[in-house]
Amino acid sequence: MVTKVKPLTILSLLLPFMVSLFLLAKGAHCFEGKKKLHLHKLQWQQKSGSSSSCVSHQKSRIEMGAITLELKHKNYCSGKMVDWNEQQQNLLILDNLHVQYLQSRIKNMISGNIKDVSSTEIPLTCGIRLQTLNYIATIELGSRNMTVIVDTGSDLTWVQCQPCKSCYNQQDPVFDPSISPSYQKVLCNSSTCHALEFATGNSGVCSSSSPPDCNYFVSYGDGSYTRGELGREHLGLGKASVNDFIFGCGRNNKGLFGGVSGLMGLGRSDLSLVSQTSEIFGGLFSYCLPSTQDAGASGSLILGGNSSVFKNSTPITYTNMIPNPQLATFYILNLTGISIGGKQLQASGFAKGGILIDSGTVITRLPPSIYSALKAEFLKQFSGFPSAPGFSILDTCFNLSAYQEVNIPLVKMEFEGNAEMTVDVTGIVYFVKSDASQVCLALASLSYEDETGIIGNYQQKNQRVIYDTKNSQLGFAGEDCSSM
């Protein structure tokens, strides 16, 4: 006798299988827009730098008419072992001061409030010997190698000079203009001296010498400053040479520069390195910032060339720089949206649009309306993990010490012209504690809605960021920045 199987019985037999398929599909959907982060592969690589490793091992090359300089994290030049917990805790304090300085400078530029150096009070340092400007490159100044911090939010390139009235400790020998036959001082009544107002926010001041030299002063808001005279000198950038390069010869400097010689200004004023080398490189430069987890990791700064010299893994997308005569020295973009794990955020702050991109700021700052929406969506998608106390400017933290790996919702920034930047997974969370017992969402809110947002270097890691100043465009593409 043949036993008939009722339709209901068949359904009951298939139901567990169907449920399993549904759950698998749901699980796949849940991890859509997320990326796995292996927590224990992000252990801090403690390394110490030295004067030899800081300069002589820095690499450069020429390819397709472009000069490529090696970029390293500033701790590579610190000359001392770096404690992770001390590093992370102090870094955000100084980064916040740097952001406050940028906001103050923006307001002064909009209001036309230019300060005279002779009446500017030199700020007091807070005494913490770690800085916020993170990436360094090696240049040649007057036939001598100098290691400098790379900063798109500054215009004037400067180094410490002998004789130095007051200098911080640096790894390289201090530049001595008296033994350089190609060094010349810039005179006070020159158009170059007058250009300091726009480049630094401080007007030049005449010295008491005859003829009078052009003195400058730049403050960075985190207790760091440089004061000296403008000079001209031969500049070497890999295989390229620039005669009569205008720079600051710092005689009185104090700050949190981590043992480097000075700073490379990649802003948009006439005194920036970008403007002074425009006839050679066409106002085009790009960088790829390496991970901050390994102080020895190398990225690259490329001057000139075209996209054929890049090693990007995703297509380049371009957005227009916002023209603003009052803020023309900064790189400002129109931020049109942000998505978290594929979910589009809704916030009134996107109507404002303007956001500054800066290699000298660490953590990205967003208007409160945008940050609130981002935080709420991140917590919705990254739920079920034990919380940890907030730290400094970071208010959304977790204790992940019991986990080997976690799935992090991806953050994608969208700009005018359909350009986008997908933040590398290591730039979405910030390890306050090296044992992952305090891991925070690595973005922060501005204090007020009318302040200018800033895209920091922590969110720019493993991106080829392309600055085309001639066409007022900025491009993004994913790239592995771990080596040249």
C-alpha positions, 0 to 999 in steps of 0.5 A: 500500500502506498502512503500519501503525503498530505500537502500540509505535511510537505509544507511542514517539512520544507518550512525549516529549510525555507526559514533558513534561506530567509535568515541567510538572506536577511543576514546577507542584507544586514552585512551589506554596507559593512566591512569586517574589522580585525581588531587584533591586527590593529595593534600599535607598532611601536617604533622609534625614529632617528636623524638617519631614518628620518631623512636618509631613508626617505624615498622619492621618484620621478614618473610620467613628469610627476615627482613622488615624495614618500610620506610617513607619520610624524612619529617616525621622526619623533626620535623616541618610543611612543606610548599608545595610550598617551599618544591617543589621549593627548592627540585629541586635545591638541586636535581640538585646539587646532580646529578652534584655531581654524574656525577663528581664522575662517571668521577673521578672514570673512570679517576682514580682520587681519592682525598686525604681527607687532601687536600679536601676543605669542600664545602659551603652549599647554606643555603636551609634546604631541602634535596634531599635524601628522604626516611628514615628507623630506625636501631639499633646501639649499642642498640640505635635507629637511623633514617637514610636516605636510599641511593643506590648511597652511600656506607658508613653508618654513624651517627653523634657522640658525642663529635661533633665538628660541627653537624646539628640538629637531632631528635634522641639523638646523638650517643655517642661511649664513653658509648658503650662497643661494639664500637671500632675504625678502625686503619689507616693501616688496609685494611678497612681504605684503602677500603674508596678510592673505597667506597667514592672517598676519601682516608682515613687519619691517625689521630694524635693519637697513634695508629692512627685512620682512618679518613674519609670524604664524600661530597654529592655535595648539600652542605652536608658532613660528616667527622669523624673516622671509627668505629665498632659497633653492628648493629640491623636490626629488628630481625637480628644482625650484630657484628662489623659493620663498619660505619662512626662516624661523628664528623663534619657534615653539611647538608640537612639531615632533622633531621635524624641521618645519612645515610644508604649506600646501594651501592656495595663496601665492606663497604656498608651495603649490602656487610657487611651483605651478609652472612646473607641476601645473597646480596639481598635487595628490597624496595617499595617507598611510595608516596611523597604526604603524609609524613606519608605514609609507604613503606618497605625495605626488606633485604634478603628472596625471592619473596614470601615476596613481595606483588607485583601486577604484575610479576617480570621482571629481567635485568642484571646489567652492569659490569663496574669495574670503576663504580662497586659501582653503580647499572647500567642497560642497558636501551633499550627503552621507550614508551609513551602511548604505542608509542615506542620512537626512539632516538640515546641515546638508543644505549648507554644503560647505566643508573644508578638507585639511591634512592637518586636522585629525578627526572630521568635524560635522555640523551638529545636525549632521553628526546627530543623524550619523550617530543615531544611524551608526548606533542602530546598525552597530548595536549589541556591543558593550558601551565604554565611556566617551573620550574628549571630543568622541562621545560614542564608544564601545568596549570591544576587548572580548571580540576578535573581529566586528562588522563596521558600517561603512561611511560614505561621503557624497559631494556635488557632481556625484563624487564620493569618498568611502571612508576606510574601515580603519578611519571609522573607529578610533582606538583610545585604548590599545586593548580595544576596551575603549573604541570610539566612533571617529567623527565628532560634532562642531559646537555650532551649526554655523561653523565650517565642517572639516574632513580630517586626515584620519578619515582620508587614510587609504584614499588618493586625494587629488587637488587640481587647483588649475581647474578648481577640482578635487578628486577621490579614489580608493588606494592602498597607501601602505607603501610607495 
